[in-house]
């Protein structure tokens, strides 16, 4: 009898963990912060934001440090270069890693994708919310922290980055979601970064899967939001944005929280697509 109860408890725990996906609440994080001295907390904001205030013990690794230099915005550095950056900061591929940004869940979601794509095994997303942090008594400071240099070992990952050739030969029935702002989708943005959208793309702004406070919505809310744009669990779905940041939010919402099985991420996104003059762009 005891064995059956124990087995059921394990199954229930596994289900609850899956349902939560990569998210960690402020309350659970606070408990983990006290119990797990080996946990690596990464503030992915710029150094200026980190310098004003951050979680005590968090190291600073701005998300922009993970992108290639050059004219094409937001393209991710090669895996071995990324591994060297993480290792130097004290982040190994097997560490318990928690990521947070300024509260939008855009930049920590992007770094979550990067880490998972090169083989990190345990990565969580923490939503930065001052009220929740205060309630959970998460300590904040302006004093910088640094990690002891370690080794990050790159390994095979199920988080495959979709490439331009994948999009050029997109299978019939695939739902291609554009997570940008409406003016970018229409090629009317004031910054003139966009001339329009990829062929067959459907506009679904990334904020559709977030609450007004910037936190991820619940599984049921995400499923309902995606359905409005024709993205349902049984369909193959690929997400993109301008440079891969907002697309990471939608990917995590659909794949990791809502449990959609066939979701891909065109990480190069519009910025990559627009580098080839022959690629069609639709207004």
PyMOL commands that set and color helices and strands:
alter all, ss='L'
color gray80, all
select helices_A, chain A and resi 2-20+26-35+47-52+63-66+79-89+107-117+130-136+164-168+182-185+206-209+219-227+245-257+269-273
alter helices_A, ss='H'
color red, helices_A
select strands_A, chain A and resi 23-24+40-43+54-55+59-60+96-100+122-126+140-141+161-162+175-178+197-198+201-203+237-240+263-266+281-282
alter strands_A, ss='S'
color yellow, strands_A
deselect
rebuild
show_as cartoon
